[in-house]
Amino acid sequence: MPRHPSEDLALHLRALREEHWPDLQLTQTQLAKALSGDRSASSPLISAWENGSRIPPPTRIEAYASFFATRRSVEGSEPRLLRDDELTDDEKRIRQRLLDELSALRSAALAATTTPTPARPVNPVHTVPPVSSPTWSFPDGNTVTIVCAPLSEELQRLMPYADPQAPDYIELYQYADLDALVELHGHIRAVNPQVQVHFKLSTDLVGDDYTTHLVLLGGVDWNNLTAEMQDILDLPVQQVSTDPDNAENWDAWFEIMTGKDRGEYKPRVEQVHGRSVLREDIAYFYRGPNPFNAKRSLTICNGMYGRGVYGAVRALTDVRFRDRNEEYIQTRFKGAPAFSVLMRVRILQGKVMTPDWNRDFTRLHEWPEDPE
């Protein structure tokens, strides 16, 4: 009986580790550390790729090709992944050949795991492969409630369509963090097509809402449920705000209460031609059990400004970064029941740059500090 295409990819990956350099005994742990460049990398992920239970993302296929393109990857005290500018022309040609082989095997494995559409369906339906997003997957099928902060009345008065009496009244203009809401609502629906996903203002919640899977967008100034959860959970990272109703006296920061990273972290705002321009926000991502229902989850995507909230969301929805950030969660927190990441969110030309959690510079604090 012919092998399943995922087995072909798994066997090829294992052969590279065990037979590419037969005089070496390269372990899964050594390879994991070399491919990720992260001290918290571990062997289970490599094992899953080599036994065919998981298919590595494109970024890891590229890393495999680069690593096995040159013997220099294993010279020195520890195996390492060479940068592109360190490779010779011959090594780059070998890397490209390996990349073509592995990419073809990966494409075949992915195609084989997707149920084929019948050749002549009675009612043709365009099917889209499911989006892989473990953190935003809710396999229990229970309701997800995204909780947003209401925009302040002062800001609502500045927008003509936020007035319920206006002919062109738009209800969503009452919501803060609209970009984060639109991004996250669509993503959760795509990952969980059978799950009811709705959103509400924190001021409009009813009793049953609190016991669903909760996703809180925004900080303690406007989202009163975020403020309440901060007190209930007693997290090691606290958002501190002073006089939020007075823009001239307002100051805010995230404070790490314990551990080696203890201290205050503030966004970076510069004055440009008399205007305040945000260069870097501070954002916070938390996932753990819902304190009102232990069988449901609580997720917080928070920032000092709306850009930080959007960055915290995009870390696990952006197609370019979500796979690597999901991998980081799996290797760093190793199934911990609750975890959090305090991060920088860079702003470039007014655009939010998606945080890459694999970069040490991006991560300001992680909890638990030692998941073991």
C-alpha positions as CSV (number, residue, x, y, z in Angstrom):
1,M,0.0,0.0,0.0
2,P,1.4,3.4,-1.0
3,R,2.4,5.8,1.9
4,H,0.4,8.8,2.7
5,P,2.1,12.0,1.4
6,S,2.5,13.3,5.0
7,E,4.6,10.1,5.7
8,D,6.9,11.0,2.7
9,L,7.5,14.4,4.1
10,A,8.1,13.1,7.7
11,L,10.5,10.4,6.5
12,H,12.5,12.9,4.4
13,L,12.8,15.3,7.4
14,R,13.9,12.4,9.7
15,A,16.4,11.2,7.1
16,L,17.9,14.7,6.8
17,R,18.6,14.8,10.6
18,E,19.8,11.2,10.9
19,E,21.5,10.5,7.5
20,H,22.5,13.8,5.9
21,W,25.6,13.8,7.9
22,P,25.9,10.1,8.9
23,D,29.0,10.6,11.1
24,L,27.0,12.9,13.4
25,Q,24.3,12.1,15.8
26,L,22.1,15.2,15.6
27,T,19.4,15.1,18.2
28,Q,15.9,16.5,17.8
29,T,16.6,19.0,20.6
30,Q,19.8,20.3,18.9
31,L,17.9,20.7,15.6
32,A,15.0,22.5,17.3
33,K,17.3,25.0,18.9
34,A,19.2,25.6,15.7
35,L,16.1,26.1,13.6
36,S,14.4,28.5,16.0
37,G,17.4,30.2,17.5
38,D,15.5,30.2,20.8
39,R,16.6,28.8,24.1
40,S,13.1,27.5,24.9
41,A,12.9,25.3,21.8
42,S,12.3,21.6,22.5
43,S,12.2,18.3,20.7
44,P,8.4,17.6,20.7
45,L,7.8,19.8,17.7
46,I,10.6,18.2,15.6
47,S,9.2,14.8,16.7
48,A,5.7,15.7,15.5
49,W,7.1,16.7,12.1
50,E,9.2,13.5,11.8
51,N,6.3,11.2,12.7
52,G,3.8,13.0,10.4
53,S,1.3,14.1,13.0
54,R,2.0,17.7,12.1
55,I,3.1,19.5,9.0
56,P,5.8,22.3,9.5
57,P,4.9,25.8,8.2
58,P,6.7,27.3,5.2
59,T,9.1,29.3,7.5
60,R,10.4,26.0,9.0
61,I,10.7,24.3,5.6
62,E,13.0,27.2,4.6
63,A,15.0,26.9,7.8
64,Y,15.5,23.1,7.2
65,A,16.8,23.9,3.6
66,S,19.2,26.5,4.9
67,F,20.4,24.4,7.8
68,F,21.2,21.2,5.7
69,A,22.7,23.2,2.8
70,T,26.1,23.4,4.5
71,R,28.1,21.3,6.9
72,R,29.1,24.6,8.5
73,S,25.7,24.5,10.3
74,V,27.1,21.9,12.7
75,E,30.6,23.2,13.1
76,G,31.4,24.9,16.4
77,S,30.1,24.3,19.9
78,E,26.4,24.3,19.0
79,P,24.6,23.7,15.7
80,R,23.2,26.9,14.3
81,L,21.3,28.4,11.3
82,L,23.5,30.5,9.1
83,R,22.3,33.8,7.8
84,D,21.7,34.2,4.0
85,D,24.8,36.4,3.7
86,E,27.0,33.7,5.2
87,L,26.2,31.1,2.6
88,T,28.3,30.6,-0.5
89,D,26.9,30.5,-4.0
90,D,27.2,26.7,-4.0
91,E,25.5,26.4,-0.6
92,K,22.7,28.6,-1.9
93,R,22.1,26.3,-4.9
94,I,22.0,23.3,-2.5
95,R,19.6,25.2,-0.3
96,Q,17.3,25.9,-3.2
97,R,17.3,22.3,-4.3
98,L,16.4,21.2,-0.8
99,L,13.7,23.9,-0.5
100,D,12.1,22.7,-3.8
101,E,12.1,19.1,-2.6
102,L,10.7,19.8,0.8
103,S,8.1,22.4,-0.5
104,A,6.8,19.9,-3.0
105,L,6.5,17.2,-0.3
106,R,4.7,19.7,2.0
107,S,2.3,20.8,-0.7
108,A,1.4,17.1,-1.4
109,A,0.9,16.4,2.3
110,L,-1.4,19.4,2.7
111,A,-3.4,18.5,-0.4
112,A,-3.8,14.9,0.9
113,T,-5.2,16.2,4.2
114,T,-8.0,18.2,2.5
115,T,-11.2,16.4,1.7
116,P,-11.5,16.5,-2.2
117,T,-14.5,18.2,-3.7
118,P,-16.7,15.7,-5.7
119,A,-16.1,15.9,-9.5
120,R,-19.7,16.6,-10.3
121,P,-21.5,17.9,-7.2
122,V,-25.2,18.4,-7.4
123,N,-24.9,21.9,-5.9
124,P,-21.3,23.1,-6.5
125,V,-19.8,24.8,-3.5
126,H,-16.5,26.5,-3.3
127,T,-14.7,25.1,-0.3
128,V,-11.8,26.9,1.4
129,P,-9.2,25.0,3.5
130,P,-9.7,25.6,7.2
131,V,-7.4,28.3,8.8
132,S,-4.9,26.8,11.2
133,S,-5.0,29.0,14.4
134,P,-4.7,26.9,17.6
135,T,-5.1,29.8,20.0
136,W,-8.2,31.1,18.3
137,S,-9.7,27.6,17.8
138,F,-12.7,26.7,20.1
139,P,-13.3,23.0,19.4
140,D,-15.9,22.7,22.1
141,G,-18.3,24.7,19.9
142,N,-19.4,27.1,22.6
143,T,-20.1,30.7,22.1
144,V,-17.4,33.3,21.9
145,T,-18.1,36.9,23.1
146,I,-15.8,39.7,22.0
147,V,-16.1,42.5,24.5
148,C,-15.2,46.0,23.4
149,A,-14.9,49.3,25.2
150,P,-17.5,52.0,24.4
151,L,-15.9,55.1,22.8
152,S,-16.1,58.1,25.1
153,E,-19.1,60.4,24.8
154,E,-16.8,63.2,24.0
155,L,-15.3,61.4,21.0
156,Q,-18.7,60.2,19.9
157,R,-19.9,63.8,19.8
158,L,-17.2,64.6,17.2
159,M,-18.7,62.0,14.8
160,P,-22.0,62.9,13.2
161,Y,-23.0,59.3,12.5
162,A,-22.6,58.3,16.2
163,D,-25.8,60.1,17.1
164,P,-28.7,57.7,17.3
165,Q,-31.0,60.5,16.0
166,A,-28.8,61.0,12.9
167,P,-30.4,59.7,9.6
168,D,-27.1,57.8,8.8
169,Y,-26.6,56.6,12.4
170,I,-23.9,53.8,12.6
171,E,-24.1,51.8,15.8
172,L,-20.5,50.6,15.5
173,Y,-19.2,54.1,15.9
174,Q,-19.9,53.6,19.6
175,Y,-17.1,51.0,19.7
176,A,-13.4,51.6,20.5
177,D,-10.7,49.5,18.7
178,L,-12.8,48.9,15.6
179,D,-9.8,47.8,13.5
180,A,-9.0,45.1,16.2
181,L,-12.6,44.1,16.4
182,V,-13.1,43.6,12.6
183,E,-9.8,41.7,12.3
184,L,-10.5,39.4,15.2
185,H,-14.2,38.7,14.6
186,G,-13.5,37.7,11.0
187,H,-10.6,35.5,12.0
188,I,-12.4,33.6,14.7
189,R,-15.4,33.0,12.4
190,A,-13.0,31.6,9.7
191,V,-11.3,29.3,12.2
192,N,-14.6,28.2,13.8
193,P,-17.3,28.3,11.2
194,Q,-19.8,26.4,13.4
195,V,-19.3,28.6,16.5
196,Q,-21.5,31.5,17.4
197,V,-19.2,34.6,17.6
198,H,-20.7,37.9,18.7
199,F,-19.5,41.2,20.0
200,K,-20.8,43.6,22.6
201,L,-19.9,46.7,24.5
202,S,-18.7,46.0,28.0
203,T,-21.6,48.1,29.2
204,D,-24.2,45.9,27.4
205,L,-23.2,42.5,28.8
206,V,-25.9,40.3,30.4
207,G,-25.4,37.5,32.9
208,D,-25.0,34.6,30.4
209,D,-22.3,36.5,28.4
210,Y,-19.9,36.3,31.3
211,T,-19.7,32.5,31.2
212,T,-18.9,32.2,27.4
213,H,-15.4,32.2,25.9
214,L,-14.5,35.9,26.6
215,V,-12.2,38.0,24.5
216,L,-11.5,41.5,25.9
217,L,-10.3,44.3,23.6
218,G,-8.9,47.4,25.1
219,G,-7.5,48.7,28.4
220,V,-8.7,49.6,31.9
221,D,-9.6,53.2,31.1
222,W,-12.6,52.4,28.9
223,N,-13.2,48.7,29.1
224,N,-14.6,48.2,32.6
225,L,-14.5,44.4,32.3
226,T,-10.7,44.5,31.5
227,A,-10.3,46.5,34.7
228,E,-12.4,44.1,36.7
229,M,-10.5,41.1,35.4
230,Q,-7.2,42.7,36.2
231,D,-8.3,42.9,39.9
232,I,-9.8,39.4,39.9
233,L,-6.9,37.6,38.3
234,D,-4.1,39.4,40.2
235,L,-1.8,39.1,37.2
236,P,2.0,39.9,37.4
237,V,1.5,42.6,34.8
238,Q,-0.9,45.5,35.7
239,Q,-2.0,48.4,33.5
240,V,-1.8,51.6,35.5
241,S,-3.6,54.8,34.4
242,T,-3.8,58.2,36.1
243,D,-6.7,60.7,35.5
244,P,-8.0,59.2,32.3
245,D,-10.7,61.9,32.0
246,N,-8.1,64.7,31.8
247,A,-6.0,64.4,28.6
248,E,-3.5,67.0,29.9
249,N,-2.8,65.1,33.1
250,W,-3.2,61.6,31.8
251,D,-0.3,59.2,32.2
252,A,-0.3,55.4,31.8
253,W,2.0,52.4,31.7
254,F,2.2,48.7,32.2
255,E,3.9,47.7,35.4
256,I,5.6,44.3,35.9
257,M,5.1,43.5,39.6
258,T,7.5,40.6,40.1
259,G,10.6,38.9,38.7
260,K,13.7,40.1,37.0
261,D,11.9,42.4,34.5
262,R,10.1,44.3,37.3
263,G,9.5,47.9,36.3
264,E,7.4,50.3,34.3
265,Y,7.0,50.2,30.5
266,K,5.5,53.2,28.6
267,P,4.7,53.8,24.9
268,R,7.1,56.0,23.0
269,V,5.5,59.3,21.8
270,E,7.4,62.0,19.9
271,Q,6.5,65.6,19.1
272,V,6.6,66.2,15.4
273,H,5.7,69.7,14.1
274,G,3.7,70.4,17.3
275,R,1.8,67.1,17.2
276,S,2.1,63.9,19.3
277,V,3.1,61.0,17.1
278,L,3.1,57.4,18.5
279,R,6.3,55.6,17.5
280,E,6.0,52.5,19.8
281,D,3.1,51.2,21.8
282,I,3.2,48.6,24.6
283,A,0.7,45.8,24.3
284,Y,-0.4,42.8,26.4
285,F,-1.8,39.4,25.5
286,Y,-3.2,37.1,28.1
287,R,-4.9,33.7,27.8
288,G,-6.3,31.6,30.6
289,P,-9.4,30.1,32.1
290,N,-12.5,32.3,32.5
291,P,-12.8,33.0,36.2
292,F,-16.6,32.9,35.8
293,N,-16.6,29.5,34.1
294,A,-13.5,27.3,34.3
295,K,-14.6,25.3,31.2
296,R,-14.4,28.5,29.0
297,S,-11.4,30.7,28.2
298,L,-10.5,34.3,28.8
299,T,-8.3,36.2,26.4
300,I,-7.2,39.8,26.8
301,C,-5.7,41.9,23.9
302,N,-4.7,45.2,25.5
303,G,-2.5,48.2,24.7
304,M,-1.9,51.7,26.0
305,Y,-3.3,53.0,22.8
306,G,-5.6,51.4,20.1
307,R,-2.5,50.6,18.0
308,G,-1.2,48.3,20.8
309,V,-4.6,46.5,21.0
310,Y,-4.5,46.0,17.2
311,G,-0.9,44.7,17.4
312,A,-1.8,42.2,20.2
313,V,-4.6,40.9,17.9
314,R,-2.5,40.8,14.8
315,A,0.3,38.7,16.5
316,L,-2.0,35.6,16.0
317,T,-4.1,36.6,13.0
318,D,-1.5,38.0,10.5
319,V,-0.9,35.3,8.0
320,R,2.8,36.2,7.8
321,F,3.4,35.8,11.6
322,R,0.7,33.8,13.1
323,D,2.3,30.4,12.5
324,R,5.6,31.3,14.0
325,N,4.0,33.0,17.0
326,E,1.8,30.0,17.5
327,E,4.9,27.8,17.5
328,Y,6.5,30.1,20.0
329,I,3.5,29.7,22.3
330,Q,3.7,25.9,22.0
331,T,7.4,25.7,22.7
332,R,7.7,28.4,25.3
333,F,4.7,27.8,27.5
334,K,4.4,24.0,26.9
335,G,0.7,23.7,27.6
336,A,0.6,26.0,30.6
337,P,-3.1,26.6,31.6
338,A,-2.5,30.4,31.5
339,F,0.2,32.6,29.9
340,S,0.8,36.2,28.9
341,V,3.2,38.2,26.8
342,L,4.0,41.9,27.3
343,M,5.4,43.2,24.0
344,R,6.5,46.2,21.9
345,V,4.3,47.2,19.0
346,R,6.3,49.4,16.5
347,I,4.5,52.0,14.5
348,L,6.1,52.9,11.1
349,Q,4.6,55.6,8.9
350,G,1.4,55.3,10.8
351,K,1.1,51.6,10.3
352,V,1.1,48.9,13.0
353,M,4.0,46.4,12.6
354,T,2.9,42.9,13.6
355,P,4.9,41.8,16.7
356,D,7.2,38.7,16.1
357,W,7.4,37.0,19.5
358,N,10.4,35.0,18.4
359,R,12.5,38.3,18.6
360,D,13.9,39.0,22.1
361,F,13.6,42.7,21.5
362,T,9.8,42.4,21.0
363,R,9.1,40.5,24.2
364,L,9.3,42.6,27.4
365,H,7.9,40.1,29.8
366,E,6.5,36.5,29.7
367,W,4.5,34.7,32.3
368,P,4.9,32.1,33.7
369,E,8.6,32.9,33.7
370,D,9.4,29.2,34.0
371,P,6.6,27.0,32.5
372,E,8.3,23.8,33.8
